[in-house]
Amino acid sequence: MLRVLFLLLVLASASIGRVSSHEESGEWSCESNSEIRVDAEFKPGLITLDGHADDWKDIDGFDFSLLPALDRDAENEYKGGKMTVKALHDGHDIFFMLQVDGEYAYSKGNSNKCPSVALMFQIGENASYHNMGGCKEDRSTCTNKTCKDNRDGNGGDRFGHLVDVYAWNPHCRYLDGIGPSANDSSGQNDWKGAWWHNSFTVHSGFVEEESPYAENGKKGTYYFEFSRPLRTMDRLQQDAQFTIGSLSMMSVAFWYPVDGQPWHGSGHYSVNCDWVPLDVSLGTSSLNKSAPSGFVECC
């Protein structure tokens, strides 16, 4: 099984399309740090999913350098600094917080000029990080489906732009509940998400008539917060299933409109060149580490 799970949060309008020019500049190689790990401790009743980081202040995270996914040259590292990834669970749901510095950027109706993030998880044990599962199919033999609404019972999200996708490789991607041969009524988007930028002056939800709250180019920190049940009702192995006391494999991608230029699908930064272990722990522990410079279900 080569599938991976991909969760994508886009801050403006979103679509699921083919990845353009998803080719490395040379032969793929990876020297991953064996010490990196994201720990999801048992912390019930702590998190409110609102995009704010106040309730995460006592949770240790892992600091990752952000390098281009296809050309991991240190000189092309994201100039805003490292991304901090935090996780915890309450016995029923798992929560993630991503923090990364960056000037506020918002362009209504143009998602490619707004910062965006994705989480990726391994579903099949043979699914590689490289090429999002590693299946040999290409865009000429495998095409992805059109994005559809949650009302159709799948992983799409036309309004919130929090999309649940699984993939065999960058060119073979489907919404949860949709497949190359048939659709399945049990498919759904179990993810919840919220985002925030600390330059906002109104500490409330995002209201279109009052947006953007901040001026483009204003310095600050982005916060992306996610949650999902540890286990889902998935019957087609399109979701990663998290087990308390076990390791899962994950990664994080980040898109940013550098110099105001729109980003493209394969032009993202990533936290590592291989899978990052996610430890869904039975109890609590205290780890405070940093990764050196250096997908799967996605969201």
matplotlib code that plots the C-alpha trace (Angstrom):
import matplotlib.pyplot as plt

x = [0.0, 1.6, -1.0, -0.4, -2.8, -2.6, -4.4, -4.3, -5.3, -5.4, -6.2, -8.2, -9.8, -8.7, -8.7, -7.3, -5.3, -2.3, 1.0, 3.0, 6.7, 7.0, 10.5, 13.8, 16.7, 18.9, 19.1, 17.1, 19.1, 18.2, 20.3, 17.6, 18.4, 17.5, 16.8, 13.9, 10.5, 7.1, 5.6, 1.9, 1.4, -1.8, -3.2, -7.0, -9.2, -6.4, -6.9, -9.6, -9.4, -9.4, -6.0, -4.6, -1.5, -2.2, -3.3, -0.1, 2.4, 3.4, 3.6, 7.1, 7.5, 10.2, 11.8, 12.4, 14.3, 12.2, 13.9, 12.5, 11.0, 12.5, 15.9, 17.0, 19.8, 20.5, 20.9, 17.2, 16.0, 12.8, 13.9, 11.3, 12.9, 12.0, 8.7, 7.7, 5.5, 3.5, 1.1, -1.0, -4.0, -6.9, -7.6, -10.1, -8.8, -5.2, -4.3, -1.5, -0.1, 2.2, 4.0, 6.1, 7.1, 6.1, 4.9, 1.1, 0.0, -3.6, -5.1, -8.8, -9.7, -6.1, -5.0, -1.6, -0.7, -1.7, 0.4, -0.8, 0.2, -0.3, 0.1, 1.0, 0.8, 1.9, -1.0, 0.7, 3.9, 5.6, 4.5, 7.6, 7.9, 9.6, 7.0, 4.1, 3.8, 6.2, 3.8, 5.2, 2.1, 2.4, 0.1, -0.5, -2.0, -3.6, -5.6, -7.2, -10.9, -12.6, -12.9, -16.4, -18.4, -18.7, -22.4, -21.4, -19.7, -16.0, -12.9, -13.6, -14.3, -15.4, -16.0, -13.3, -10.6, -9.5, -9.2, -8.7, -6.8, -5.0, -2.4, -0.2, 2.2, 2.0, -0.1, -2.5, -4.5, -8.1, -10.5, -11.2, -14.2, -13.4, -11.3, -10.3, -12.8, -15.7, -16.8, -17.6, -20.3, -18.2, -15.6, -15.6, -13.4, -12.8, -10.3, -11.0, -8.7, -8.2, -5.4, -4.3, -1.6, -0.6, -0.7, -4.5, -6.1, -9.4, -9.2, -12.1, -13.2, -12.3, -15.2, -15.1, -16.6, -13.8, -10.9, -8.1, -7.6, -3.9, -2.0, 0.0, 3.7, 3.1, 5.6, 4.4, 3.7, 1.3, -0.5, -2.1, -4.1, -5.7, -7.6, -9.0, -10.2, -7.4, -9.5, -12.0, -14.7, -12.6, -13.2, -10.9, -7.6, -7.8, -7.1, -4.2, -5.2, -3.4, -2.9, -2.0, 1.4, 2.5, 4.5, 3.0, 4.9, 4.2, 5.5, 4.6, 4.7, 4.5, 3.8, 4.5, 4.2, 7.9, 8.3, 4.5, 4.8, 2.2, 3.4, 2.8, 2.0, 5.4, 7.1, 6.7, 9.0, 9.1, 10.3, 12.5, 13.5, 11.9, 9.2, 9.1, 8.1, 4.9, 4.8, 1.2, 2.2, 0.4, 1.5, 3.5, 7.1, 9.3, 11.3, 12.6, 14.6, 15.5, 16.1, 19.0, 18.7, 18.4, 4.0, 0.3, -2.7, -2.5, -4.4]
y = [0.0, 3.2, 5.8, 8.8, 11.3, 15.0, 17.8, 21.2, 24.5, 27.4, 30.9, 32.1, 30.2, 26.6, 24.0, 20.5, 20.4, 18.7, 19.6, 21.5, 20.8, 18.4, 17.4, 17.6, 19.6, 16.6, 13.0, 12.8, 12.3, 12.8, 12.9, 13.0, 13.7, 10.6, 12.7, 14.6, 13.7, 15.3, 14.3, 14.3, 14.0, 13.2, 16.6, 16.5, 19.6, 22.0, 23.1, 25.3, 25.2, 28.9, 29.5, 31.2, 29.9, 31.0, 27.5, 26.0, 28.1, 25.2, 22.6, 21.8, 21.8, 20.9, 23.7, 22.8, 24.7, 25.2, 24.3, 24.0, 20.5, 19.8, 21.6, 21.5, 24.0, 25.8, 29.1, 28.9, 28.4, 30.3, 33.7, 34.1, 31.6, 28.1, 26.5, 25.2, 22.0, 21.1, 18.2, 16.7, 14.4, 14.1, 10.4, 11.1, 13.8, 14.7, 18.4, 20.2, 23.7, 25.1, 28.4, 30.3, 34.0, 35.8, 39.1, 39.2, 38.5, 38.4, 38.6, 37.9, 35.3, 34.3, 31.5, 31.3, 34.8, 33.7, 31.6, 28.0, 24.8, 21.1, 18.1, 14.8, 11.3, 7.9, 5.4, 2.3, 1.2, 1.2, 4.7, 6.8, 10.5, 11.1, 11.5, 11.4, 7.6, 6.7, 5.1, 5.0, 6.3, 9.6, 12.4, 10.7, 7.5, 8.9, 12.1, 13.6, 14.3, 17.7, 19.2, 18.7, 19.9, 18.3, 18.0, 15.3, 13.3, 13.6, 15.4, 18.6, 22.0, 24.7, 27.3, 26.8, 25.5, 22.8, 19.9, 16.2, 14.3, 11.0, 10.3, 7.6, 10.3, 14.1, 13.5, 10.8, 12.6, 12.2, 13.7, 11.5, 9.3, 9.6, 7.1, 6.2, 3.4, 4.5, 6.8, 5.7, 7.1, 6.7, 9.2, 12.5, 15.3, 14.7, 17.6, 20.9, 23.9, 27.6, 30.1, 33.4, 36.1, 38.0, 41.4, 41.2, 43.8, 42.0, 38.8, 37.1, 35.1, 36.1, 38.2, 38.9, 42.4, 43.4, 41.6, 41.8, 42.8, 43.6, 45.4, 43.4, 43.4, 43.7, 41.6, 38.9, 35.2, 32.8, 30.2, 27.2, 24.9, 21.5, 18.7, 15.3, 12.2, 9.7, 7.0, 7.6, 5.6, 5.2, 1.8, 2.3, 3.1, 6.7, 8.1, 7.6, 6.0, 7.2, 4.7, 5.8, 4.4, 4.0, 6.0, 7.4, 9.2, 12.8, 15.8, 19.5, 21.7, 25.5, 27.8, 31.5, 34.2, 35.3, 38.9, 39.0, 36.4, 33.7, 30.2, 27.0, 23.6, 22.0, 25.3, 24.6, 24.4, 21.3, 20.5, 17.5, 15.5, 12.3, 11.3, 12.8, 10.3, 11.4, 9.8, 9.6, 8.9, 7.2, 9.7, 12.9, 13.7, 16.7, 17.2, 20.4, 19.8, 21.6, 20.2, 21.2, 22.8, 20.3, 13.1, 10.2, 11.9, 15.7, 18.5]
z = [0.0, -1.2, -0.2, 1.8, 3.4, 2.6, 4.4, 2.8, 4.4, 1.9, 3.2, 0.3, -2.6, -3.2, -5.8, -6.3, -9.5, -11.0, -9.5, -12.1, -12.8, -9.9, -10.8, -8.8, -10.2, -9.9, -8.4, -5.2, -2.0, 1.6, 4.8, 7.5, 11.2, 13.1, 16.2, 14.9, 16.3, 17.0, 20.3, 20.9, 24.6, 26.4, 27.4, 27.7, 27.9, 27.0, 23.4, 21.9, 18.1, 17.2, 15.6, 18.7, 20.4, 24.0, 25.1, 23.5, 25.4, 27.8, 25.0, 23.7, 20.0, 17.4, 15.4, 11.7, 9.1, 5.9, 2.7, -0.8, -1.2, -4.6, -4.2, -0.6, -0.9, 2.3, 0.5, -0.5, 3.0, 3.9, 5.0, 7.7, 10.0, 11.3, 11.7, 15.1, 15.0, 18.2, 18.7, 21.5, 21.9, 24.4, 23.9, 21.2, 19.0, 17.9, 17.6, 15.7, 15.9, 13.3, 14.0, 11.5, 11.2, 8.0, 6.8, 6.5, 2.9, 1.7, -1.7, -1.9, -4.4, -5.2, -2.9, -4.6, -3.1, 0.4, 2.8, 3.0, 4.8, 4.5, 6.8, 5.2, 6.9, 5.8, 5.3, 3.8, 5.4, 2.0, 1.1, 0.7, 1.6, -1.7, -4.5, -2.0, -1.8, -4.6, -7.1, -10.6, -12.3, -14.0, -15.1, -18.5, -16.9, -13.7, -13.3, -10.1, -9.7, -9.6, -6.1, -4.8, -1.8, 1.7, 0.9, -1.6, 1.3, 0.5, 1.5, -0.2, 1.5, -0.9, 1.8, 4.4, 2.0, 4.4, 2.0, 2.8, 0.0, -0.3, -2.9, -4.6, -6.0, -6.7, -9.9, -8.5, -5.9, -4.9, -2.4, 0.6, -0.5, -4.2, -6.1, -9.6, -9.9, -7.6, -4.8, -1.3, 0.9, 4.1, 2.8, 4.6, 5.8, 9.5, 9.8, 11.5, 11.2, 12.0, 11.3, 12.7, 12.2, 15.3, 13.5, 13.6, 15.9, 16.4, 18.4, 16.9, 13.9, 10.3, 8.9, 5.2, 5.4, 7.9, 6.2, 6.0, 9.6, 9.0, 6.2, 3.7, 4.6, 8.3, 10.3, 12.7, 13.1, 11.4, 13.4, 11.8, 14.1, 13.2, 14.8, 13.8, 15.6, 16.2, 14.4, 11.5, 9.9, 6.8, 5.0, 2.0, 3.7, 2.6, 6.2, 8.4, 11.7, 14.8, 17.7, 21.2, 22.2, 18.6, 16.0, 12.8, 10.1, 9.0, 7.2, 6.8, 3.8, 3.7, 0.7, 0.8, -1.9, -1.8, -2.9, -3.5, -6.3, -6.4, -5.4, -7.4, -6.2, -6.2, -5.1, -1.4, 1.6, 3.7, 7.3, 6.3, 3.3, 4.7, 7.1, 10.6, 13.4, 15.3, 18.7, 20.1, 23.6, 26.5, 29.1, 29.1, 28.5, 28.1, 25.0, 23.5, 20.4, 17.2, 13.8, 11.7, 8.3, 6.1, 1.6, 2.1, 3.6, 3.3, 4.8]

ax = plt.figure().add_subplot(projection="3d")
ax.plot(x, y, z, "-o")
ax.set_aspect("equal")
plt.show()
